[in-house]
Structures are given as structure tokens and as C-alpha cells.
Amino acid sequence: MAENACRVCGRPGDKHHIVHREEGGIDFPLNVIYLCREHHSGRHGPHRDPETDLLYKKEMHDSLVRMFDRNYYTKQEIQELTKVTNSTLLSLSKALRKHKEGYLNIDIIFYLMSGFVIKDEEYTDI
């Protein structure tokens, strides 16, 4: 399947931010999928169907939890794992509290999810 193929059907797709830019979503690989017009903004696309939107956000959250399976990470480790830009890494490091061991995994995930957290199988914006 081509790199920019729709994740659902394989047709040519456009870039979709799972945590939308207007929600504070950051441009990094895990927050981006490709969707064709129908699966992006159609009736069952994430911009019109809250359940589809939630599904993609839950998948991203679960991927981040698996990715950050230790308690603490250095800036270099965060960048290697997430492929964020230097400027995004700088913003992250300014926004998060640094402990002597490094940056706490739950804080990193919270930042990369732009404040969205999963509680009891519901998604909430804090």
C-alpha cells in the first residue's frame, strides 16, 4: 500500500491529524494517518462521526502507552521514539516537569495527546 494511501480502503488519501490541529494536535508521525475524502470527511469519517474520531484517538493513546512503557525518558529518547521535530521537543521540555530521572511517561503521553485522556473507556479533554 502506498505511503499516503487511505488507511481504510487503500485509495489515495490526505493527511489527517488524529488529535486535530485545532484541538492542539502536534505534527508528528504517530498523530498522522492518511484517509481518502470519503473516510476523512464523509459521514463516518472522524470529522463527522465522534465514534470514529474516538477510535483513532484511543489507538494513538494505546500506541503511546506501549511506546512509553518505562516511567522516565530523556529528551533524546523521546525524540527517537516519537520522531518529533527539535522545536516540538523544545516545547515539550519547557512544558513538562523534569525529574532527576527524566520526563515522566504519563506527562509525555498527556502532552502528545494535547490534554486528551482516557478514563473508564471514555475520552475526555482536560
N, C-alpha and C positions, 0 to 999 in steps of 0.2 A: 504494500500500500504506500502511496506517495506520502511524503512528509506532511504536506498540507491537505491531505485527504480528510474528508468528514469522518469523524470518529464513529458515527453511527452507520453510514451507508457506503462510505468509500469514495463518494463523488468529491470533486474539488471543493475545498472548504475555506472559510475565512477564520481568522484568529478570533478566539473567544476567551476572555478572561473569566475564569471560574468565580473568583471574587472580583466582581466588576470594578472597573476603574472608578466609577462614581461612588462605589462603596469603600474606596480606599485601596483597592487591589493593586498589588505590586506586579510589575512586569518581570517575571522570572519563569523558567520552563515549567515548573510544576503547576503554575497558575494559568497555563495556556493550553487550550485544546483547539482543534480545528473542527468546524461544523459547516455543512452546506447551508444555503439560505433557509431551506425548509426546517432543518434541525436546529438552526440558530435562532431564528425569529418567527418560525411557524407556530402553530397552535400548541405544539408540545415541546417547543424549544425553551431554553432556560430563561429567556426574556419575557415569555408569556405564561409559562407553566411553573408555579412555585415548587411543585414536587420534583420536576426535572432539575431545576436550579439547586434545590436542596441535595439531591442525589450527587451532583457533581461536587458540591462543597463538602459533603461527607466523604467522598472518595479522596478529595485533596487532603482533608484533615487526617484521614486514616493513613495516607501515604506519608504525611509529615510525622505522625506518631511513630510509624515504623522507621522512618529515616533518623529521627532523633530519639533513639532508644536508650541513650545514656542520660544522666542528669545534667552534665555540663559540657559545653563546647567552646572552643576558642573561635575567634573571628575567622581564622584561616579554615578551620574545619567547617564552619557554617557556609563559607563561600564555596568550598569544594563540594559540599553536599548539595547546595541549592543552586549553584551557578548564578547567584545574584551579582549585579554589577558592583564595582567599587563604591559608587555613590550610594547605592541601596545598602550596602554593607556598612558604610559610614553612618547613614541614617539609623539603621538598626542598632549599631553600637552606641549611638547617642541616646536612643530612646529606651534602651534596656539597662537594667542594673547589672553591673559586672561584679560577680562574686570573685573571691580569690581563686576559685576553681575554674571560673569561666562564666559563660552565659547559660542560664537555666533553660532546659529544654522546653518547658511549658511556656516560658516567656517568649522564646523564639517562635514557637508554633502560633501563639496568640498574635504576635506581630505579623507574621507571614499570612495569617488568616484575616488580617486587618480588623481584629477585635471580635470576630465571629467565634463562638464556642458551641460545642455540642453538649447539651445537658439532657439526660433522660431521653435520648433519641429525638430531641427537638433541637432546632438550630436557633440560636439567639444572637443578636447583635448587641454587644455590651458597650 
